[in-house]
Amino acid sequence: MTLLHSPVCDLLGSRIPLVLAGMGGVARAELVSAVTAAGGFGFLGMVREPPELIQREVERLRQSGHRHFGVNIIPAATDPALLERQVATCIELAVPVVGTFWDLDEQVTRRLRDAGITVVHQVGSVDEAIEAARAGVEIVIAQGREAGGHVRGVRPLRDLLPDVTAAVTIPVLAAGGLATGGDLVTAMALGAAGIVLGTALMATEESFAHAYHKQRLLAADAGDTVLTSSFHINWPPNAPVRVLKSAVTSGASGDPHAPGRVVIGDEEGRPIYLFSTDSPLRSMTGDFESMALYAGTGIGRIRDIGSAVARLQNIVAEAEALLTTDPAETDYDDVEVSSSVCYAGEMSGAYMGEADLADDLWLLDAQMQAALRSALAQGVNPDAASQPPFAANAAALASWSLQVRQLAAGEGVATSHPIVSAKLPPRALLLQGLGALVPRITRPSLRNRLARLRLFLQTEEHDVSA
Ligand SMILES: Cc1cc2nc3c(=O)[nH]c(=O)nc-3n(C[C@H](O)[C@H](O)[C@H](O)COP(=O)(O)O)c2cc1C
């Protein structure tokens, strides 16, 4: 048993609380198998798939010796007759877990539960979580707006997750923009029983996504995703998706809601339409760039298309290292002092998620580097623990605190954070602003510099009247 063991592991039959999202088209037996082999739990993404495919993929998993896995379906996006056959197939095959998403279908939930199947439902709000728990769902997934694919809710995960965990007594998994061991520890510190990974596991060798999509993911940064309603054919109305920006999302391919359909690809004889929710799969040909290139905001932290097993092992190793590090023994020069977990206690949820920082942040960075150069020129020893890599006079502090406040406001932190009060002296303001921002910055060099600034301000007495 690992440090990370949680109640969902017992419910799902996994060793670690890492769950592969039921990504339609992308999550097939090969990926579920790899995730299971690494100790996690995986859903086959079977939205609108025929019962024959569900059966084939389930049999593949069972032939490989896997017993614990789930099947994901989306009642609201499926023709009722097909949905009926999908549900009947899951019951006949006695799949252990079924995951659902979008509108809760109470009847489907009840039928599955009556057949002894564990039901997991993904929600985008507290009300939906309560409704799901009342309907007999045994695990809810709280999906933040950072998520790749269809996005149900409107709130950032760091805000939604604590509210959902407080509102229901069943285990809650966190989803949306998550990619690292730090994310796992942070989510668990907010009450999650584990995390759901979509994009981070789509960008692996075993996923059924087309190589074109994987390469686009690899080249992308956090700021390259967008929430859009451009890709809507096959789904109920008002269902935004998070995808990589493209000519289609910028409007260059025309009005997505205009009448008529344009064929842009093919999957074994099935036409793929422009503006449909289909994403490029191994089994497709066509104009991949014009298809839905789903991606969550965690994409900037995916640096390779390796094996799913290696990705999960890295996440676990990172999380376990964070959980076993004794802060008293931490050498702040050698480790990432800004890991989210360091702030879990004090931020009360206002910190998780991928920062989509404005370029302005580089201004702050440049300013600090200039201060460092000038400090060095004045003979300051940069290695001494008491020496910050910047000047600490009142003017610099005031200027930095203003910039940090503006950045925090741009990040939507201001509404839920006391830095808006602006009645504090610059040093305290700066500390609070940095506390809100540092854990969300993805560029290690900048994050470490800001973290050191924060640490310095916390531990040193400054004469800010200078
Ligand atoms: C390519 C892709 C396809 C998805 N398809 C489904 C789906 O069929 N059913 C579902 O419940 N969720 C689906 N999702 C959403 C995931 O359940 C989950 O909320 C999301 O992947 C989490 O965010 P992340 O991608 O940043 O990890 C999909 C996500 C992606 C990226």
The ligand as an SDF file (V2000), in Angstrom:
LIG
                    3D

 31 33  0  0  0  0  0  0  0  0999 V2000
   -9.7130   14.0070  -25.8340 C   0  0  0  0  0  0  0  0  0  0  0  0
  -10.6890   14.0850  -24.7120 C   0  0  0  0  0  0  0  0  0  0  0  0
  -11.8940   13.4030  -24.8360 C   0  0  0  0  0  0  0  0  0  0  0  0
  -12.7980   13.4070  -23.7750 C   0  0  0  0  0  0  0  0  0  0  0  0
  -13.9300   12.6490  -23.8850 N   0  0  0  0  0  0  0  0  0  0  0  0
  -14.7090   12.4710  -22.7930 C   0  0  0  0  0  0  0  0  0  0  0  0
  -15.7750   11.5240  -22.8210 C   0  0  0  0  0  0  0  0  0  0  0  0
  -16.0470   10.8850  -23.8460 O   0  0  0  0  0  0  0  0  0  0  0  0
  -16.4770   11.3310  -21.6840 N   0  0  0  0  0  0  0  0  0  0  0  0
  -16.1850   12.0090  -20.5270 C   0  0  0  0  0  0  0  0  0  0  0  0
  -16.8170   11.7510  -19.5050 O   0  0  0  0  0  0  0  0  0  0  0  0
  -15.2190   12.9520  -20.4910 N   0  0  0  0  0  0  0  0  0  0  0  0
  -14.4640   13.1820  -21.5820 C   0  0  0  0  0  0  0  0  0  0  0  0
  -13.4360   14.0980  -21.5330 N   0  0  0  0  0  0  0  0  0  0  0  0
  -13.2640   14.9490  -20.3300 C   0  0  0  0  0  0  0  0  0  0  0  0
  -12.5540   14.1850  -19.2250 C   0  0  0  0  0  0  0  0  0  0  0  0
  -13.4920   13.3470  -18.5750 O   0  0  0  0  0  0  0  0  0  0  0  0
  -11.9150   15.0900  -18.1620 C   0  0  0  0  0  0  0  0  0  0  0  0
  -12.8480   15.9470  -17.5760 O   0  0  0  0  0  0  0  0  0  0  0  0
  -10.7660   15.9380  -18.6920 C   0  0  0  0  0  0  0  0  0  0  0  0
   -9.9590   15.1980  -19.5610 O   0  0  0  0  0  0  0  0  0  0  0  0
   -9.9280   16.4670  -17.5310 C   0  0  0  0  0  0  0  0  0  0  0  0
   -9.0830   17.5010  -17.9370 O   0  0  0  0  0  0  0  0  0  0  0  0
   -7.6110   17.2840  -18.5380 P   0  0  0  0  0  0  0  0  0  0  0  0
   -7.8260   16.8340  -19.9560 O   0  0  0  0  0  0  0  0  0  0  0  0
   -7.0050   18.6100  -18.4570 O   0  0  0  0  0  0  0  0  0  0  0  0
   -6.9370   16.2360  -17.7320 O   0  0  0  0  0  0  0  0  0  0  0  0
  -12.5270   14.1390  -22.5990 C   0  0  0  0  0  0  0  0  0  0  0  0
  -11.3300   14.8480  -22.4990 C   0  0  0  0  0  0  0  0  0  0  0  0
  -10.4190   14.8270  -23.5380 C   0  0  0  0  0  0  0  0  0  0  0  0
   -9.1300   15.5710  -23.3720 C   0  0  0  0  0  0  0  0  0  0  0  0
  1  2  1  0
  2  3  1  0
  2 30  2  0
  3  4  2  0
  4  5  1  0
  4 28  1  0
  5  6  2  0
  6  7  1  0
  6 13  1  0
  7  8  2  0
  7  9  1  0
  9 10  1  0
 10 11  2  0
 10 12  1  0
 12 13  2  0
 13 14  1  0
 14 15  1  0
 14 28  1  0
 15 16  1  0
 16 17  1  0
 16 18  1  0
 18 19  1  0
 18 20  1  0
 20 21  1  0
 20 22  1  0
 22 23  1  0
 23 24  1  0
 24 25  2  0
 24 26  1  0
 24 27  1  0
 28 29  2  0
 29 30  1  0
 30 31  1  0
M  END
$$$$
